[in-house]
Amino acid sequence: MTVSSPHHAVRRPAKRRRATLYALSLLCCSVVMTGLPVGATAAPAPHPDVSAPPAPAAVAFADEFDGPAGSAVDGAKWQTETGDNVDNHERQYYTSGNDNAALDGQGNLVITARKENPADYQCWYGTCEYTSSRLNTAGTFTRTYGHVEARMKIPRGQGIWPAFWMLGADIGSVGWPNSGEIDIMENVGFEPGTVHGTLHGPGYSGSGGIGAGYTLPGGAAFADDFHTFAVDWAPDSVTWSVDGTVYQRRTPADLNGNAWVFDKPFFLILNLAVGGYWPGDPDGSTSFPQQLVVDYVRVTTND
């Protein structure tokens, strides 16, 4: 994805990937005894109970998307971006309200891309051909570090481009790519079995982003079922996973001497684009509507 501002970010042609892992420590107790009577022996230090479960992670942000069918997302958690995106040459118009993003009444958010133009929307290429939705937490939630995760069932088809990603909250003052971007999951329709996770920053943005892909075994397609996409984000590292399987870890050593811009607050973005430089445009094989179904989004921390 690429960006213009927190309220109208831009997606760029790039790669993308994912991650998961959380290390929680058991507390070890030790006893220090002083001034024992002569001849007395200290009791042995108790051993940690290795069977005890780790302390639960603290929840910094969570949306389970519970609510009546047809209702809009929680405005205290998400804001809706509107307009088109010339920077990536996407072909959709992002609409407001619940026209293209609504709860399904079964605990899911559904972002729908349609081949339509009900309000004579105008795009960079003329009259818009498609509508969709893009949501962010720029004005409601930002976070530095944590386990960031979403369980989703992605759409399919040539020219379809779903994404779950993050942008530096300082984008309004420093611009993109100096703000930094962490793509947790992106899929382009011509790769039904592969998702991408990528870092973008100064000197490594757009098609020069640093990342990797993850491909399902056995020729399976991500659109056939729900999958969990995550990053574990810590000082000087980002680790991607799919369904708990880690497939890449990036540190400042991977940036060829360029600046690491990921030790500061970021906000979340969910969107479903149609067309663009990277996925290409829809063709005769692409059916509409297409839906990105989101079971939940969660951010947990160890502090």
Disulfide bonds with the S-S distance in Angstrom:
Cys123-Cys128 1.94
